[in-house]
Every structure is written in structure tokens, then in C-alpha cells.
């Protein structure tokens, strides 16, 4: 938030947030970093009425300390499932607050300091409301209430509106509403009377008997999705009608690892507030997918700001520990480089005390990020778009969504490790215009490809785009059943003979066979494992390249008395490894194996990943930027065409080795990054640069024509190229 704007206008923040009235840009369109502060204990049975709990949780102090740390807005804990933290007539206040009202304190201090105050309000898991109204509970297929979960089609909707109305009266600037999930696993809902009536009215039939993966479940899934989206739309409309200009955002669950269980689709549930917001962090999303989360949110809400929350605790939100600065820098800069604005979550001590070390470190973190503010934003430059199919997630993945995610996540991992700038394109809102933004679109094991998508992809390719198809893409029908012919056969220029039952499949390329760019760095005449689904194709129009080899099987494996969990060596050749098809002005490269799934799997050999990267380089041979750097460095390329500035962000991750874990050996969490990495990188530009400078700690760049060599001594550095 621009302080001058606030002082000059002297208007309530809510009015400034309106933006549409022309009084200023809404707070979320200019924020870079902010904080969310809530009391620890809210998730640890604080309903006992302990007067110590949240006793020192003070809105004025929180806002002041956040401001001192460089925060540009504050999301303050106002209502959770158990308590309100303001004087509510609807829900009891945390008893430790006594006469105090945290929301009033925060709003008053926010006004004084010119800080937007956002009220945090829990939606799912409303313990107190469910104790008073057990009839609002979500119900499983047997009609039994599901503990702690509420049905969004119940009168709970009106209860939430009563709470929101109370909070609006304080003059807040926005709501952060958390969460609109329908549970993260079984039992699934909802079979309550409200939902049964809606299903009946909509489809004129009885509900399915459970998760049946048939037409009745197809309808049930639509109803579940609409339940969450309708709830969000209704609350947004209510807030806008009561207080135009007060913003609303919903904590989002449309990205991996979330699937149909939570009741969200990537686009349908990202667009119902003023901006989409979601979470990241190694605790739930891995180190690598930090940037992926941002790109999915961006793809779901094109042209809008996106917000991501990270935490200061070393393990998760609910530990009062503070990560080393470098560890937080790596995550923050990854998010900012990908174009998000970022909320740092601080859980206070049980009594509400604010940890000074956390605020000192966050202050240092934010100050540097704000000094680099001009480096963030701008238009993505991507060589390849990763196609995300929500239909495949649901109907191919079913109760095991990792079946689908393996390909998508592996493709992302391969592109990131190989420094190939990538973007995400979502099946739900993909258009020819979106596809045309990148020279290559990659379908990583998109099992289900509908007719409309086939038409879209055909238009893209015949118009000069390039497509990469891997594994079982297109081999399943709308309901997730195997198809006799691939939906993509015309694009592929080949015929589906059969999918292989094995996952331990190999490929081999003979010396001199096929385009050199496809096999660069791969030893010729050598079979290597590409673990994942594979398909036997027969070329019709396309050129066949290399060999796909099915695995050996022992006698006991053939007899079915021994499993095939561990990969076996390469056996006989069953088909081509790849098919290359010219179609109009574009090309389709089909990989009969799954280098994407292999890269995210248990045997992620480098050659499998390189094959996928080579495929992209074959189809997009002249990228604007090519980066050679250690595999631990993530590259993000952004273009500012108005100022003719290209930015190459380099984000170095350097977690030290871990020791033995206490549980689930060998699955370790990464160590904490304690110091910035030092590394060499070479950036090769397609066009001759007009000017060069580096933001971040690095030696002066050494230029040789269009090649720029860098020695970076920072977690985040940007090569700023004038052209
Ligand atoms: Zn229900």
C-alpha cells in the first residue's frame, strides 16, 4: 500500500480498496509482502476455555510489529472454528481476551499506520457451530455425520453471513476465508438431506450409493464442485452488497496434491474472490513445487494478482520456530519471481506473545525484497507449457490422484532441472490464444483428452505450434476407461496397438537415427529405464524413432507368484520409442514412454529427464534465453516489452544433506538452507543485448557476444537485459 495515497486522501482503507471508484489501486494490486498473524493453540484444543490462551494476542501490537517488519498489509485472526477474537454476538470470544477486542485494536492501528487490515475467518471445521447445530454436519454415504465437517448447502451459509456482517462493521479492508474444502480424504460427503434434495432437483434421480465412478458419481462430483463454488459466489456477493470495496479471497485447493476429494477444480474455484490465494511450503508441497503453485494460480486467473502464503516455522505453521534467513529468502524469491505477492504466516505463542527473532528476521527478509520490488511482475517467457487435465486427475487418478500427478509433476521437475522456462496451461480455460503463447505444449500423461481439446490442439499445431505427447495421453475415455484407439491418433500420426502393462520400460536409440537434438547427451545403442506407463504405437503418417523395450520377466513373475515392484532389465523391442509427425506448420513428437513420470518417480535417472528436455529443444530450437547453471538453480524469465527489458531470475536452492529420519526411512525432509549458494551460470541470449546489469550479490558479469557468464553469491539474483 502506498503510504502517500493513504495520507493524502485521508479516507478509510475500505474506500481505497474500492479502486473501481478511481480513488486508488486496490491494496492487493500493489502489495508485495504482507503478514498473517494468528494464535498457536487454535488447532490444539483451545476450546477448553483456558484464560491463558491468546491472553496477550493484541491487535494493536500485531499491526505495529508487522509494520516495523515491512509488512504491507496484515491478515489478523478474527474467527476460527472455536472462537471469535472480537466481540461477537454469534460466536463466543476467546476468554483470555477478557474485555479486549483484537479486531477493533487491529483496525484502529491499521488506520493510524495506513495498513490494510484483512480479517481471517475459518469456514470449514466450525467446531462451535456444529456443536450447536449438529444437523448442519456433512454426511457420508451411509448418512452418518462426518466428524468436524460442515455441509456448505446447509443453513450454515446464513450463519457465516451473520459473522461476516459483524466483522464488516469494524471497517476492515478485506476477508481471507479459509477454507472451502470438503475434506482431504475419506469418508467423503455429502449425502445430507439438503444435498439429496439438490441432487434430486437437478438430475431427477437418486444419489449414488458411494464413490461409484459411474454416471451417477459424475453428477455427484459436479454437484460437489458446484456446492463449493456456489458457497463462494454467494459469500462474495453478500460482502459486495454489504460493503463494496471490501475484498474477499478464499484459500485455494485446486493445485496438486489436492484432487476431487477437497471439492475443487483449478479454475472453477480460483475465480470467486478478488484474487486467488493459496499455500506453499515443504510441509505439504515439496521444495520444488513452490513456483509451480504460483504458475497454476496464475493460469487459473489470467491477468489477476495471485497471493501465496508461506510460513516462518521450520516445519509447519504451528511451531514457534524461525527458519534461517536464507531458507526463507529462497522460498520468498521463488514466489515473487513467479509473480505472486506473498503473505508470511506467523503463529504467535499460545498466550499471543510475538517472537522478536521472527520479526527481526522477517524484517530483514522483507526489506531486501522490497528494495528489489521493480524486478518482479512482467510477462512470462516460456519455451513450453505444461498441460494440466483436471478430468484426468479425477477420472484416471480416481482415489489415487498420484497416478495422474506423476506425469505432470515429473514434467515440471524435468523442465526446472533443465532450466527450460515453462508455464502451465489448464484444460478448463485453455484457448488457442493461451496455447499460442508458447512454442511447445507438453501433454504429460494426460490420460483423458476430450474431442474439444483434440480440435484445439489440432488448430494449435496446424497453425505452427508444437506438441509433445507422452505415455498414455489420450488412451482413456471421458469416464476413465481404456479406449481402443487413442483420441490423439490423427495428431500423433500413429496407431495405438496396446498400452504396456509394465512400468519398468526401457528405450534405446541407435547411433545416427532420428534428429540429433532428440538424442543429444544420450549414449547410442544403450537401453535405459524410463519408468512409467508406455504404449506400443505403429507409425502411420509419422516417422518412427528408436525402440521401446518391454522388461524381462522371471518365471515366478510370469506365474504371478512374485510382484514386479522393482524394475527389471530391458527385454525385447515392442515398438518405436518416439514418433515425429509434421502436421500443417507444426510438429507432434510422441514419446511412447513416460520420461515425465520417470523423473518424479523412484528411479529418476538423468537420461529420462534429458530425453524430455531434448524433445522441447528439438521443437523450440531458438529460445530467447538459454541458461546453463547447476541443477539446484531455478530459472524464471520475464519480459517487460514496454521498457524492452528481459529479466532472468536465478534462484539457488542449497539444502544441506539430512541425517536419518525418525520415521519413514528413507523419506527425509530437506535440511534448512543456512547460507546463500555460490555458483557459476551462463546465460546465452538469442538477441544481442543493449545493456546488462545484475541485481543481487554477484561478481560483475563477463560478456562474450551473446553469452554472459555470472558468478552468483546470493539466493536470488537477476540478470537484467536491455534489448
Ligand atoms: Zn450436504
Boltz pocket constraint, residues with backbone or C-beta under 6 A from the ligand:
constraints:
  - pocket:
      binder: B
      contacts: [[A, 137], [A, 138], [A, 139], [A, 151], [A, 152], [A, 153], [A, 154], [A, 190], [A, 191], [A, 192], [A, 193], [A, 194], [A, 195], [A, 196]]
      max_distance: 6.0
